């Protein structure tokens, strides 16, 4: 069933991120819808596989390595395997995180 209302599918929390797995292929691609409230940050971390973030609504910045990249809706940033990355929301935002495990 397609998601036509992000707030209905995953209500925006007040003070921490919320996540809704959309697709999870064993040893393959995993897609997660993330709701990130204004002023919430996901600390720097690494993944043992390539990953990406695509902003659906709102305004965020992502840390890729040592550079903060501002993002607008529709934009996507790809992270290499083991590359440090972080996110911070300047507005309440919805995004898709893709884990490319395969």
VEXLUM-420638 format. One record per residue: residue number from 1; residue in one letter; x, y, z of N, C-alpha, C, O in turn. Coordinates in nm, 2 decimals. Each point is the difference from the previous one (the first is absolute). Example, Ala and Ser with C-alpha at 12.3 -4.5 7.8 and 13.67 -1.06 7.14 Angstrom:
REM VEXLUM-420638
[pt 1, 'A', [1.32, -0.57, 0.78], [-0.09, 0.12, 0.00], [0.09, 0.12, 0.00], [0.10, 0.00, 0.07]];
[pt 2, 'S', [-0.14, 0.11, -0.14], [0.09, 0.11, 0.00], [-0.08, 0.11, 0.08], [0.05, 0.11, 0.01]];
END
This chain:
REM VEXLUM-420638
[pt 1, 'X', [0.08, -0.12, 0.00], [-0.08, 0.12, 0.00], [0.09, 0.12, 0.00], [0.09, 0.02, 0.09]];
[pt 2, 'X', [-0.11, 0.08, -0.18], [0.08, 0.12, -0.01], [-0.02, 0.09, 0.12], [-0.11, 0.00, 0.05]];
[pt 3, 'X', [0.21, 0.07, -0.01], [-0.01, 0.10, 0.11], [-0.04, 0.13, -0.07], [0.08, 0.05, -0.08]];
[pt 4, 'X', [-0.19, 0.01, 0.12], [-0.05, 0.12, -0.06], [0.00, 0.12, 0.10], [-0.01, 0.11, -0.04]];
[pt 5, 'X', [0.03, -0.15, 0.17], [0.00, 0.10, 0.10], [0.11, -0.04, 0.10], [-0.01, -0.09, 0.08]];
[pt 6, 'X', [0.13, 0.16, -0.08], [0.11, -0.03, 0.08], [-0.04, 0.01, 0.15], [0.04, -0.09, 0.08]];
[pt 7, 'X', [-0.10, 0.19, -0.04], [-0.04, 0.02, 0.14], [-0.09, -0.11, 0.05], [0.01, -0.04, 0.12]];
[pt 8, 'X', [-0.10, -0.01, -0.20], [-0.09, -0.11, 0.03], [0.08, -0.13, 0.01], [-0.02, -0.08, 0.09]];
[pt 9, 'X', [0.11, 0.05, -0.18], [0.08, -0.12, 0.00], [0.10, 0.00, 0.11], [0.02, -0.11, 0.06]];
[pt 10, 'X', [0.04, 0.22, -0.02], [0.10, 0.01, 0.10], [-0.01, 0.13, 0.07], [0.06, 0.10, -0.04]];
[pt 11, 'X', [-0.14, -0.09, 0.15], [-0.02, 0.13, 0.06], [0.13, 0.06, 0.05], [0.09, -0.07, 0.04]];
[pt 12, 'X', [-0.07, 0.21, -0.06], [0.12, 0.07, 0.04], [0.01, 0.00, 0.15], [-0.09, 0.06, 0.07]];
[pt 13, 'X', [0.19, -0.12, -0.01], [0.02, 0.01, 0.14], [0.05, 0.14, 0.05], [0.03, 0.08, -0.09]];
[pt 14, 'X', [-0.03, -0.06, 0.22], [0.03, 0.13, 0.05], [0.15, 0.02, 0.02], [0.05, 0.11, -0.02]];
[pt 15, 'X', [0.02, -0.21, 0.07], [0.14, 0.02, 0.04], [0.10, -0.10, -0.04], [0.12, 0.01, 0.03]];
[pt 16, 'X', [-0.16, -0.11, -0.11], [0.10, -0.10, -0.05], [-0.05, -0.05, -0.13], [-0.12, 0.02, -0.04]];
[pt 17, 'X', [0.21, -0.09, -0.04], [-0.04, -0.05, -0.13], [-0.10, -0.12, 0.02], [0.00, -0.07, 0.10]];
[pt 18, 'X', [-0.07, 0.05, -0.21], [-0.09, -0.12, -0.01], [0.03, -0.06, -0.13], [0.04, 0.06, -0.10]];
[pt 19, 'X', [-0.05, -0.20, 0.10], [0.04, -0.07, -0.13], [-0.11, -0.10, -0.03], [-0.06, -0.06, 0.09]];
[pt 20, 'X', [0.04, 0.04, -0.22], [-0.10, -0.10, -0.05], [0.07, -0.07, -0.11], [0.02, 0.05, -0.11]];
[pt 21, 'X', [0.02, -0.18, 0.13], [0.06, -0.08, -0.11], [-0.10, -0.02, -0.11], [-0.12, -0.03, 0.03]];
[pt 22, 'X', [0.16, 0.05, -0.15], [-0.09, -0.01, -0.12], [0.03, -0.13, -0.08], [-0.09, -0.07, -0.04]];
[pt 23, 'X', [0.22, 0.05, 0.02], [0.05, -0.12, -0.07], [0.12, -0.05, 0.07], [0.09, 0.07, 0.04]];
[pt 24, 'X', [-0.08, -0.20, -0.03], [0.12, -0.06, 0.07], [0.03, -0.14, -0.07], [-0.06, -0.10, 0.04]];
[pt 25, 'X', [0.14, 0.10, -0.14], [0.04, -0.12, -0.07], [0.12, -0.05, 0.07], [0.10, 0.06, 0.00]];
[pt 26, 'X', [-0.11, -0.19, 0.04], [0.11, -0.06, 0.08], [0.13, 0.00, -0.09], [-0.01, -0.04, -0.12]];
[pt 27, 'X', [0.11, 0.09, 0.18], [0.13, 0.02, -0.07], [-0.01, 0.09, -0.12], [0.09, -0.01, -0.09]];
[pt 28, 'X', [-0.19, 0.10, 0.09], [-0.02, 0.09, -0.12], [-0.03, 0.14, 0.05], [0.05, 0.04, 0.10]];
[pt 29, 'X', [-0.14, 0.02, -0.17], [-0.04, 0.14, 0.02], [-0.10, 0.01, 0.12], [-0.09, -0.08, 0.01]];
[pt 30, 'X', [0.11, 0.18, 0.07], [-0.09, 0.03, 0.11], [-0.04, 0.15, -0.02], [0.09, 0.08, -0.01]];
[pt 31, 'X', [-0.22, -0.05, 0.00], [-0.05, 0.14, 0.00], [-0.07, 0.03, 0.13], [-0.09, -0.08, 0.04]];
[pt 32, 'X', [0.12, 0.19, 0.02], [-0.06, 0.04, 0.12], [-0.05, 0.15, -0.01], [0.07, 0.09, -0.04]];
[pt 33, 'X', [-0.20, -0.07, 0.07], [-0.05, 0.13, 0.01], [0.03, 0.06, 0.14], [-0.03, -0.07, 0.10]];
[pt 34, 'X', [0.09, 0.19, -0.10], [0.04, 0.06, 0.13], [-0.07, 0.13, 0.01], [-0.01, 0.08, -0.09]];
[pt 35, 'X', [-0.05, -0.06, 0.21], [-0.06, 0.13, 0.04], [0.10, 0.07, 0.10], [0.03, -0.06, 0.10]];
[pt 36, 'X', [0.02, 0.17, -0.14], [0.11, 0.07, 0.08], [-0.06, 0.14, 0.04], [0.00, 0.09, -0.08]];
[pt 37, 'X', [-0.03, -0.08, 0.21], [-0.06, 0.13, 0.05], [0.11, 0.12, -0.01], [0.12, -0.03, 0.00]];
[pt 38, 'X', [-0.17, 0.15, -0.01], [0.09, 0.12, 0.00], [0.09, -0.01, 0.12], [-0.04, -0.03, 0.11]];
[pt 39, 'X', [0.17, 0.07, -0.14], [0.11, 0.01, 0.10], [0.05, -0.14, 0.05], [0.08, 0.00, 0.10]];
[pt 40, 'X', [-0.13, -0.11, -0.15], [0.05, -0.13, 0.04], [0.12, -0.04, -0.09], [0.00, 0.03, -0.12]];
[pt 41, 'X', [0.10, -0.09, 0.18], [0.12, -0.04, -0.08], [0.02, -0.15, 0.02], [-0.02, -0.05, 0.11]];
[pt 42, 'X', [0.06, -0.01, -0.22], [0.05, -0.14, 0.01], [0.15, 0.01, 0.00], [0.06, 0.04, -0.09]];
[pt 43, 'X', [0.01, -0.09, 0.20], [0.14, 0.02, 0.02], [0.08, -0.08, -0.11], [-0.05, -0.09, -0.07]];
[pt 44, 'X', [0.17, 0.14, 0.05], [0.09, -0.07, -0.10], [0.01, -0.15, 0.03], [0.02, -0.04, 0.11]];
[pt 45, 'X', [-0.02, -0.03, -0.22], [0.01, -0.15, 0.01], [0.05, -0.05, -0.14], [0.00, 0.08, -0.09]];
[pt 46, 'X', [0.03, -0.21, 0.08], [0.04, -0.06, -0.12], [-0.09, -0.12, -0.02], [-0.06, -0.06, 0.09]];
[pt 47, 'X', [0.05, 0.02, -0.22], [-0.07, -0.12, -0.04], [0.10, -0.10, -0.07], [0.08, 0.05, -0.08]];
[pt 48, 'X', [-0.09, -0.18, 0.10], [0.09, -0.09, -0.07], [-0.04, -0.03, -0.14], [0.04, -0.10, -0.06]];
[pt 49, 'X', [-0.12, 0.19, 0.00], [-0.04, -0.01, -0.14], [-0.04, 0.14, -0.05], [-0.02, 0.09, 0.08]];
[pt 50, 'X', [0.01, -0.07, -0.21], [-0.04, 0.13, -0.05], [-0.14, 0.03, 0.04], [-0.08, -0.09, 0.03]];
[pt 51, 'X', [0.05, 0.22, -0.01], [-0.14, 0.04, 0.04], [-0.03, 0.14, -0.07], [0.09, 0.06, -0.05]];
[pt 52, 'X', [-0.21, -0.02, 0.06], [-0.04, 0.13, -0.06], [-0.12, 0.06, 0.08], [-0.07, -0.07, 0.07]];
[pt 53, 'X', [0.06, 0.20, -0.08], [-0.11, 0.07, 0.06], [-0.07, 0.08, -0.11], [0.07, 0.07, -0.07]];
[pt 54, 'X', [-0.20, -0.08, 0.06], [-0.07, 0.09, -0.10], [-0.11, 0.07, 0.08], [-0.08, -0.06, 0.07]];
[pt 55, 'X', [0.09, 0.20, -0.07], [-0.09, 0.08, 0.07], [-0.14, 0.01, -0.07], [0.00, 0.03, -0.12]];
[pt 56, 'X', [-0.10, -0.06, 0.19], [-0.14, 0.01, -0.06], [-0.06, 0.14, 0.03], [-0.06, 0.06, -0.09]];
[pt 57, 'X', [0.06, -0.02, 0.22], [-0.05, 0.13, 0.04], [0.09, 0.06, 0.11], [0.07, -0.07, 0.07]];
[pt 58, 'X', [-0.08, 0.20, -0.06], [0.08, 0.07, 0.11], [0.13, 0.05, -0.05], [0.02, 0.03, -0.12]];
[pt 59, 'X', [0.07, -0.02, 0.22], [0.14, 0.06, -0.03], [0.09, -0.06, 0.10], [-0.01, 0.01, 0.12]];
[pt 60, 'X', [0.11, -0.08, -0.17], [0.11, -0.06, 0.08], [0.13, 0.03, -0.05], [0.02, 0.05, -0.11]];
[pt 61, 'X', [0.08, -0.08, 0.19], [0.14, -0.01, -0.05], [0.05, -0.14, 0.03], [-0.03, -0.05, 0.11]];
[pt 62, 'X', [0.12, 0.00, -0.20], [0.06, -0.13, 0.03], [0.15, 0.02, 0.00], [0.06, 0.08, -0.08]];
[pt 63, 'X', [0.01, -0.15, 0.17], [0.14, 0.00, 0.01], [0.05, -0.12, -0.08], [-0.04, -0.11, 0.02]];
[pt 64, 'X', [0.12, 0.14, -0.12], [0.06, -0.10, -0.09], [0.15, 0.01, 0.02], [0.06, 0.09, -0.05]];
[pt 65, 'X', [0.00, -0.18, 0.12], [0.14, 0.01, 0.04], [0.02, 0.12, 0.09], [-0.04, -0.01, 0.12]];
[pt 66, 'X', [0.10, 0.12, -0.17], [0.02, 0.12, 0.09], [-0.08, 0.12, -0.05], [0.02, 0.11, 0.05]];
[pt 67, 'X', [-0.11, -0.13, -0.15], [-0.07, 0.11, -0.06], [-0.15, -0.01, 0.02], [-0.06, -0.10, -0.02]];
[pt 68, 'X', [0.00, 0.21, 0.07], [-0.14, 0.01, 0.02], [-0.06, 0.05, -0.13], [0.04, 0.10, -0.06]];
[pt 69, 'X', [-0.14, -0.18, 0.01], [-0.07, 0.03, -0.12], [-0.15, 0.04, 0.02], [-0.07, -0.09, 0.06]];
[pt 70, 'X', [0.03, 0.21, -0.09], [-0.14, 0.03, 0.01], [-0.08, -0.07, -0.10], [0.04, -0.02, -0.12]];
[pt 71, 'X', [-0.16, -0.03, 0.16], [-0.09, -0.07, -0.09], [-0.14, 0.06, -0.01], [-0.05, 0.05, 0.10]];
[pt 72, 'X', [0.00, -0.05, -0.22], [-0.14, 0.04, -0.02], [-0.08, -0.12, -0.05], [0.06, -0.10, -0.05]];
[pt 73, 'X', [-0.19, 0.10, 0.06], [-0.08, -0.11, -0.04], [0.03, -0.04, -0.14], [0.02, 0.08, -0.09]];
[pt 74, 'X', [-0.01, -0.22, 0.07], [0.04, -0.06, -0.13], [0.14, -0.03, -0.02], [0.04, -0.08, -0.08]];
[pt 75, 'X', [0.05, 0.14, 0.17], [0.14, -0.02, -0.01], [0.04, -0.13, 0.07], [-0.06, -0.04, 0.09]];
[pt 76, 'X', [0.17, -0.02, -0.14], [0.05, -0.13, 0.06], [0.15, 0.01, 0.01], [0.07, 0.06, -0.08]];
[pt 77, 'X', [-0.02, -0.11, 0.19], [0.14, -0.01, 0.03], [0.04, -0.15, 0.03], [-0.07, -0.06, 0.07]];
[pt 78, 'X', [0.18, 0.02, -0.14], [0.04, -0.14, 0.01], [0.13, -0.01, 0.09], [0.09, 0.09, -0.02]];
[pt 79, 'X', [-0.09, -0.18, 0.11], [0.12, -0.02, 0.09], [0.07, -0.13, -0.04], [-0.07, -0.10, -0.02]];
[pt 80, 'X', [0.20, 0.10, 0.02], [0.08, -0.12, -0.03], [0.00, -0.09, 0.12], [-0.03, 0.05, 0.12]];
[pt 81, 'X', [0.06, -0.17, -0.14], [0.02, -0.09, 0.11], [0.10, 0.05, 0.11], [0.10, 0.05, -0.04]];
[pt 82, 'X', [-0.14, -0.05, 0.16], [0.08, 0.04, 0.11], [0.03, 0.15, 0.01], [0.09, 0.05, 0.07]];
[pt 83, 'X', [-0.16, 0.03, -0.15], [0.01, 0.15, 0.00], [-0.08, 0.06, 0.11], [-0.12, -0.02, 0.01]];
[pt 84, 'X', [0.19, 0.10, 0.08], [-0.08, 0.07, 0.10], [-0.10, 0.09, -0.05], [0.02, 0.07, -0.10]];
[pt 85, 'X', [-0.14, -0.08, 0.16], [-0.11, 0.09, -0.04], [-0.09, 0.03, 0.11], [-0.01, -0.08, 0.10]];
[pt 86, 'X', [-0.06, 0.19, -0.10], [-0.09, 0.05, 0.10], [-0.11, 0.08, -0.06], [0.01, 0.04, -0.12]];
[pt 87, 'X', [-0.12, -0.01, 0.19], [-0.11, 0.08, -0.05], [-0.04, 0.09, 0.10], [0.00, -0.03, 0.12]];
[pt 88, 'X', [-0.05, 0.15, -0.16], [-0.07, 0.09, 0.09], [-0.11, 0.07, -0.07], [0.01, 0.04, -0.12]];
[pt 89, 'X', [-0.12, -0.02, 0.19], [-0.12, 0.06, -0.06], [-0.02, 0.14, 0.04], [0.01, 0.04, 0.12]];
[pt 90, 'X', [-0.03, 0.05, -0.22], [-0.03, 0.14, 0.02], [-0.15, 0.03, 0.00], [-0.04, 0.10, 0.05]];
[pt 91, 'X', [-0.03, -0.20, -0.11], [-0.15, 0.00, 0.00], [-0.04, -0.14, 0.03], [0.08, -0.09, -0.03]];
[pt 92, 'X', [-0.20, 0.06, 0.07], [-0.04, -0.14, 0.01], [0.00, -0.05, -0.14], [-0.05, 0.06, -0.09]];
[pt 93, 'X', [0.11, -0.18, 0.08], [0.03, -0.05, -0.14], [-0.03, -0.15, -0.01], [0.01, -0.08, 0.10]];
[pt 94, 'X', [-0.05, 0.03, -0.22], [-0.01, -0.14, -0.03], [0.11, -0.03, -0.10], [0.02, 0.07, -0.09]];
[pt 95, 'X', [0.04, -0.19, 0.11], [0.10, -0.04, -0.10], [0.00, -0.15, -0.01], [-0.06, -0.07, 0.08]];
[pt 96, 'X', [0.12, 0.02, -0.19], [0.01, -0.14, -0.03], [0.15, -0.03, 0.02], [0.08, 0.06, -0.06]];
[pt 97, 'X', [-0.05, -0.16, 0.14], [0.14, -0.05, 0.02], [0.00, -0.14, -0.07], [-0.08, -0.08, 0.02]];
[pt 98, 'X', [0.18, 0.07, -0.11], [0.02, -0.13, -0.07], [0.13, -0.06, 0.04], [0.11, 0.06, -0.01]];
[pt 99, 'X', [-0.12, -0.18, 0.05], [0.12, -0.08, 0.04], [0.02, -0.10, -0.12], [-0.08, -0.08, -0.03]];
[pt 100, 'X', [0.20, 0.09, -0.03], [0.03, -0.09, -0.12], [0.09, -0.11, 0.05], [0.12, 0.01, -0.02]];
[pt 101, 'X', [-0.18, -0.11, 0.08], [0.08, -0.11, 0.06], [0.04, -0.11, -0.09], [0.08, -0.08, 0.04]];
[pt 102, 'X', [-0.13, 0.08, -0.16], [0.02, -0.11, -0.09], [0.12, 0.02, -0.09], [0.04, -0.09, -0.08]];
END
